[in-house]
Amino acid sequence: MKNILVFLLILFCVSCSSSSNNKKSTKSVICPQVLYASEHNKYLDTDKDLITLDNITFKANLNNHAFNKTCTKTDDITSIPLDILFIIKPLKPTSSEITLPVYSALLDNEKNIIDIQYFSLSGNINKDFDNENYMETELSKSINIITKTKVPVSKIILGFMLDKNRKELLN
């Protein structure tokens, strides 16, 4: 019985000491500057296969952003929690459900691209219950940009992912 207790005590001490050495230190870092891509800050959508001026269901704009928590770094992994505000203008919606395809391009101090990440954000257009019409909606969505890099992220560029047809309609 004494041998078993000694064995358990040694096992406990070894397991505690090895886990304390494996702790990774997380530190707060300065959140990078956020910019909006000038050619990709507006988005149009349709529920048809091909988008035209006649079948646009809604228009969305990137409007604002905020850091909802502290930006952190653990070893080479940087976490950037970001809230994005979109303004959604309904045109001919057939449903309140929408999806916004967004990208974030991470740049270093010399404006070199470190990483690009893609997000598909879902939400709903608000409806006026008095007349059953959809109305302009402010939609706030959170993303968490996580990147593994030794180079500090200096800037983030946000934009909508646009295909050729959407680009032509917006310009």
PLY file of the C-alpha trace (Angstrom):
ply
format ascii 1.0
element vertex 171
property float x
property float y
property float z
element edge 170
property int vertex1
property int vertex2
end_header
0.00 0.00 0.00
2.85 2.36 0.85
4.47 1.66 -2.53
1.26 2.51 -4.35
0.96 5.84 -2.52
4.55 6.75 -3.31
3.99 5.81 -6.96
0.84 7.97 -7.16
2.62 10.88 -5.50
5.51 10.71 -7.98
3.09 10.38 -10.90
1.14 13.42 -9.68
4.30 15.53 -9.32
5.60 14.57 -12.76
2.29 15.26 -14.46
1.95 18.69 -12.81
5.49 19.75 -13.66
5.23 18.71 -17.30
1.93 20.53 -17.82
3.26 23.76 -16.35
6.13 23.73 -18.85
3.70 23.38 -21.78
1.74 26.57 -21.02
1.87 29.04 -23.88
1.98 32.70 -23.04
-0.70 34.84 -24.61
-0.01 38.54 -24.85
-2.08 41.48 -26.00
-0.94 43.16 -29.19
-1.95 46.38 -30.89
-4.83 45.74 -33.26
-4.01 46.56 -36.88
-5.51 49.39 -38.88
-8.62 48.36 -40.84
-9.28 49.73 -44.33
-12.04 49.03 -46.86
-11.24 47.99 -50.43
-12.47 50.89 -52.58
-13.61 48.64 -55.45
-15.03 45.91 -53.20
-16.95 47.80 -50.49
-20.38 47.33 -52.14
-22.21 44.09 -52.89
-25.27 43.17 -54.97
-27.12 39.86 -54.84
-29.91 38.02 -56.59
-31.76 34.76 -56.17
-31.40 34.06 -59.93
-28.54 32.26 -61.68
-27.34 35.40 -63.45
-27.44 38.83 -61.86
-28.88 41.74 -63.89
-30.12 45.23 -63.02
-33.69 43.89 -63.08
-33.30 41.06 -60.56
-31.15 42.52 -57.77
-32.65 41.47 -54.42
-30.49 43.62 -52.13
-27.50 45.93 -52.00
-24.99 45.87 -49.13
-22.25 48.30 -48.06
-19.35 47.89 -45.66
-20.03 50.69 -43.21
-17.93 50.45 -40.05
-15.95 48.13 -37.79
-14.89 47.71 -34.17
-12.56 45.43 -32.27
-14.88 43.51 -29.94
-12.05 42.06 -27.82
-8.32 42.49 -27.41
-6.07 41.35 -30.25
-3.75 38.66 -28.95
-0.67 36.69 -29.95
0.27 33.22 -28.71
3.63 32.09 -30.11
3.19 32.74 -33.88
-0.63 32.72 -33.84
-2.35 36.11 -33.94
-6.06 36.44 -33.17
-7.94 39.53 -34.35
-11.61 39.65 -33.27
-13.52 42.12 -35.41
-17.13 43.30 -35.63
-18.24 44.58 -39.04
-21.28 46.78 -39.66
-23.11 46.34 -42.96
-25.94 48.49 -44.31
-28.39 46.33 -46.26
-30.81 48.02 -48.67
-33.58 45.72 -49.92
-34.53 46.17 -53.57
-36.65 43.16 -54.58
-36.10 40.61 -51.84
-37.90 37.28 -51.95
-36.60 36.23 -48.54
-35.24 37.91 -45.43
-32.21 35.59 -45.36
-29.00 36.92 -46.90
-25.40 35.78 -47.22
-22.47 38.18 -47.48
-19.17 36.87 -48.91
-16.36 38.89 -47.30
-12.57 38.69 -47.45
-9.85 40.08 -45.21
-6.38 40.71 -46.63
-3.65 40.98 -43.99
-0.69 43.23 -44.81
2.69 43.77 -43.19
4.41 47.17 -42.69
5.61 47.20 -46.29
2.12 46.51 -47.71
2.96 42.91 -48.63
0.08 40.45 -48.36
0.65 38.04 -45.48
-2.64 36.16 -45.68
-6.13 36.36 -47.21
-9.11 34.84 -45.42
-12.66 34.36 -46.65
-15.88 34.51 -44.63
-19.50 33.74 -45.49
-21.69 35.77 -43.15
-25.42 35.07 -42.84
-28.10 37.42 -41.59
-31.62 38.69 -42.11
-33.15 41.82 -43.58
-35.57 43.50 -41.17
-39.25 43.65 -42.06
-41.75 46.39 -41.23
-44.60 44.51 -39.58
-47.14 47.26 -40.32
-46.93 47.03 -44.10
-44.96 43.75 -44.52
-42.21 45.49 -46.54
-38.53 44.85 -46.05
-36.61 47.85 -44.75
-33.03 49.10 -44.68
-31.13 47.08 -42.11
-27.98 47.61 -40.09
-26.38 44.19 -39.72
-23.46 43.64 -37.36
-21.42 40.45 -37.76
-18.36 39.20 -35.90
-15.37 37.50 -37.44
-12.21 36.22 -35.79
-9.17 36.51 -38.02
-6.58 33.96 -36.94
-3.24 33.83 -38.68
0.05 32.08 -38.06
2.82 34.45 -38.99
6.07 35.73 -37.53
5.58 39.06 -39.32
3.31 41.53 -37.47
0.00 42.35 -39.17
0.02 46.10 -39.85
-3.22 46.53 -41.83
-6.35 44.60 -42.70
-8.25 45.34 -45.90
-11.90 44.26 -45.88
-13.98 43.76 -49.01
-16.72 41.77 -50.65
-15.87 38.87 -52.93
-17.24 39.96 -56.31
-17.56 38.02 -59.54
-17.20 39.66 -62.96
-20.95 40.39 -63.35
-21.22 42.08 -59.95
-18.13 44.20 -60.65
-19.59 45.37 -63.96
-22.95 46.27 -62.38
-21.31 48.22 -59.56
-19.00 50.24 -61.85
0 1
1 2
2 3
3 4
4 5
5 6
6 7
7 8
8 9
9 10
10 11
11 12
12 13
13 14
14 15
15 16
16 17
17 18
18 19
19 20
20 21
21 22
22 23
23 24
24 25
25 26
26 27
27 28
28 29
29 30
30 31
31 32
32 33
33 34
34 35
35 36
36 37
37 38
38 39
39 40
40 41
41 42
42 43
43 44
44 45
45 46
46 47
47 48
48 49
49 50
50 51
51 52
52 53
53 54
54 55
55 56
56 57
57 58
58 59
59 60
60 61
61 62
62 63
63 64
64 65
65 66
66 67
67 68
68 69
69 70
70 71
71 72
72 73
73 74
74 75
75 76
76 77
77 78
78 79
79 80
80 81
81 82
82 83
83 84
84 85
85 86
86 87
87 88
88 89
89 90
90 91
91 92
92 93
93 94
94 95
95 96
96 97
97 98
98 99
99 100
100 101
101 102
102 103
103 104
104 105
105 106
106 107
107 108
108 109
109 110
110 111
111 112
112 113
113 114
114 115
115 116
116 117
117 118
118 119
119 120
120 121
121 122
122 123
123 124
124 125
125 126
126 127
127 128
128 129
129 130
130 131
131 132
132 133
133 134
134 135
135 136
136 137
137 138
138 139
139 140
140 141
141 142
142 143
143 144
144 145
145 146
146 147
147 148
148 149
149 150
150 151
151 152
152 153
153 154
154 155
155 156
156 157
157 158
158 159
159 160
160 161
161 162
162 163
163 164
164 165
165 166
166 167
167 168
168 169
169 170
